[in-house]
Amino acid sequence: MTKAPSVRAWLAKATREAHERLHVHPTIGRLTEPDLTHAEYRYVLSGFHAVFSELEAQRAEAAQWPEFAIAKHCAALARDLMPDADAKPAQLNGIQTPAAQLGALYAVHGAQFGGAIIKRNLCRALPHLPHRYFSMPNRPGRWRKLIAEIELVGMDAFSKRQLSLGACQVFKALDLACSHDVTSAPIAVAN
């Protein structure tokens, strides 16, 4: 008898295409490029802030998953952006069930693993700009706890689909929030 794959393995496979699309995204994908521009960086920061702030507001309103709150992520992004930066609305739909919220939080916390690679490039390409969000440390204990919750929550087909829906909604919202023309109106970035 073969053992069924873990829910995390299933979730990673189910969301792989949406996740990998962000690696080649015309703006997000530039975060690892040595010629990353100030305009591209500030636009990504603004997009991430919009999506993460909306997700955190939804999570807090539902009073779900306080141990996986992303308020610190939002605060780091806000500090990297000037207080007078234009606020962008985020289109984050379908995050209505606890399982979908957990899937969305999986996408956000999982992104921290790529943050170290991005930070190295930011320090070379844009050393004069703040990198608080991308400098946030990974918290292995929190990640293990999140994965353990995913394994518990994703025991049935409906919950698995909700986990995937939540993660994919975050990936889609980031895609939309970071799609733009970098020559458009500037967004201020803190020094």
C-alpha positions as CSV (number, residue, x, y, z in Angstrom):
1,M,0.0,0.0,0.0
2,T,1.4,3.4,-1.0
3,K,1.3,6.3,1.3
4,A,-0.8,9.3,0.1
5,P,1.3,12.4,-0.5
6,S,1.2,15.0,2.3
7,V,-1.3,17.8,2.0
8,R,1.6,20.2,1.7
9,A,3.1,18.2,-1.2
10,W,-0.4,18.2,-2.9
11,L,-0.8,22.0,-2.3
12,A,2.7,22.8,-3.7
13,K,1.8,20.8,-6.8
14,A,-1.7,22.3,-7.1
15,T,-0.3,25.8,-6.9
16,R,3.0,25.4,-8.7
17,E,1.9,26.9,-12.0
18,A,0.5,30.1,-10.4
19,H,3.5,30.4,-8.1
20,E,6.1,29.9,-10.9
21,R,4.3,32.5,-13.0
22,L,5.4,35.1,-10.5
23,H,9.1,34.1,-11.0
24,V,8.8,35.2,-14.6
25,H,6.4,38.1,-14.0
26,P,7.6,41.2,-15.9
27,T,8.0,43.2,-12.7
28,I,8.2,40.7,-9.8
29,G,10.7,38.6,-11.7
30,R,13.0,41.6,-12.0
31,L,13.6,41.5,-8.2
32,T,16.6,39.2,-8.8
33,E,18.0,41.1,-11.8
34,P,21.2,43.2,-11.3
35,D,19.6,46.1,-13.3
36,L,16.5,46.3,-11.2
37,T,15.3,49.9,-11.2
38,H,14.0,52.1,-8.4
39,A,10.7,52.4,-10.1
40,E,10.3,48.6,-10.5
41,Y,11.2,48.0,-6.9
42,R,8.8,50.6,-5.5
43,Y,6.0,49.3,-7.7
44,V,6.5,45.7,-6.4
45,L,6.6,47.0,-2.8
46,S,3.3,48.9,-3.4
47,G,1.7,45.8,-4.9
48,F,2.8,43.5,-2.1
49,H,1.7,46.0,0.5
50,A,-1.8,46.2,-1.1
51,V,-2.3,42.5,-1.3
52,F,-0.8,41.6,2.1
53,S,-2.7,44.4,3.8
54,E,-6.0,43.3,2.3
55,L,-5.3,39.7,3.3
56,E,-4.3,40.7,6.9
57,A,-7.5,42.8,7.2
58,Q,-9.6,39.8,6.0
59,R,-7.8,37.5,8.4
60,A,-8.2,39.8,11.4
61,E,-11.9,40.5,10.6
62,A,-12.6,36.7,10.5
63,A,-10.5,36.3,13.7
64,Q,-8.8,33.3,12.0
65,W,-5.2,32.1,12.3
66,P,-3.8,34.8,14.7
67,E,-0.6,32.7,15.0
68,F,0.0,33.3,11.3
69,A,-0.8,37.0,11.2
70,I,1.1,39.0,8.6
71,A,0.9,42.4,10.3
72,K,4.7,42.5,10.6
73,H,5.0,41.9,6.9
74,C,2.6,44.7,6.2
75,A,4.5,47.0,8.6
76,A,7.9,46.3,7.0
77,L,6.4,47.0,3.6
78,A,4.8,50.2,4.8
79,R,8.2,51.3,6.3
80,D,9.9,50.6,3.0
81,L,7.3,52.8,1.3
82,M,6.9,56.5,2.2
83,P,3.9,57.3,4.3
84,D,2.5,59.5,1.5
85,A,2.8,56.7,-1.1
86,D,-0.3,56.2,-3.2
87,A,-2.4,53.4,-1.8
88,K,-3.3,50.7,-4.3
89,P,-6.4,48.6,-3.9
90,A,-5.9,44.9,-4.0
91,Q,-8.3,42.4,-5.7
92,L,-8.3,39.5,-3.3
93,N,-11.4,37.4,-3.9
94,G,-12.4,34.0,-2.7
95,I,-10.6,34.0,0.7
96,Q,-13.8,33.3,2.6
97,T,-13.2,30.0,4.4
98,P,-10.7,29.3,7.2
99,A,-9.0,26.8,4.8
100,A,-8.7,29.4,2.0
101,Q,-7.3,31.9,4.5
102,L,-4.7,29.3,5.6
103,G,-3.8,28.6,2.0
104,A,-3.3,32.3,1.4
105,L,-1.1,32.6,4.5
106,Y,0.9,29.6,3.2
107,A,1.6,31.6,0.0
108,V,2.7,34.7,2.0
109,H,4.9,32.8,4.5
110,G,6.4,30.6,1.9
111,A,7.5,33.7,0.0
112,Q,9.9,34.5,2.8
113,F,12.1,31.6,1.6
114,G,12.9,33.6,-1.6
115,G,13.4,36.8,0.3
116,A,17.0,36.0,1.1
117,I,17.9,35.7,-2.6
118,I,16.0,38.8,-3.4
119,K,17.7,40.7,-0.5
120,R,21.2,39.9,-1.8
121,N,20.3,41.4,-5.2
122,L,18.6,44.4,-3.6
123,C,21.8,45.1,-1.6
124,R,23.8,45.1,-4.9
125,A,21.3,46.7,-7.3
126,L,19.7,49.3,-5.0
127,P,21.8,49.6,-1.9
128,H,20.6,53.0,-1.0
129,L,17.0,51.9,-0.6
130,P,15.4,50.2,2.4
131,H,14.9,46.4,2.3
132,R,13.0,45.8,5.5
133,Y,10.4,43.4,4.1
134,F,12.9,41.3,2.1
135,S,15.2,41.3,5.2
136,M,12.6,39.8,7.4
137,P,14.0,36.5,8.9
138,N,12.4,33.2,8.2
139,R,10.8,31.7,11.2
140,P,11.2,27.9,10.8
141,G,9.0,27.2,13.9
142,R,6.1,29.2,12.5
143,W,6.5,27.6,9.1
144,R,6.5,24.1,10.7
145,K,3.4,25.0,12.6
146,L,1.7,26.3,9.5
147,I,2.5,23.1,7.6
148,A,1.1,21.1,10.5
149,E,-2.1,23.0,10.4
150,I,-2.3,22.5,6.6
151,E,-2.0,18.8,7.1
152,L,-4.8,18.8,9.7
153,V,-7.1,21.2,7.7
154,G,-6.6,19.5,4.4
155,M,-8.0,16.1,5.3
156,D,-10.9,16.2,2.8
157,A,-11.2,17.2,-0.8
158,F,-13.2,20.4,-0.2
159,S,-10.7,21.7,2.3
160,K,-7.8,20.9,-0.1
161,R,-9.5,22.8,-2.8
162,Q,-10.0,25.7,-0.4
163,L,-6.3,25.7,0.6
164,S,-5.3,25.8,-3.1
165,L,-7.9,28.5,-3.9
166,G,-6.5,30.7,-1.1
167,A,-2.9,30.4,-2.2
168,C,-3.8,30.9,-5.9
169,Q,-5.8,34.0,-5.1
170,V,-2.8,35.5,-3.4
171,F,-0.6,34.7,-6.4
172,K,-3.2,36.1,-8.8
173,A,-3.6,39.3,-6.7
174,L,0.2,39.8,-6.6
175,D,0.3,39.3,-10.4
176,L,-2.4,42.0,-10.9
177,A,-1.1,44.4,-8.3
178,C,2.4,44.3,-9.7
179,S,1.4,44.5,-13.4
180,H,1.9,48.0,-14.7
181,D,3.9,50.4,-16.7
182,V,6.8,51.5,-14.5
183,T,6.9,54.9,-16.2
184,S,3.5,55.7,-14.7
185,A,3.1,58.0,-11.7
186,P,5.9,57.5,-9.1
187,I,5.4,56.0,-5.7
188,A,7.7,57.4,-3.0
189,V,10.1,55.0,-1.3
190,A,11.6,55.7,2.1
191,N,15.3,56.3,2.4
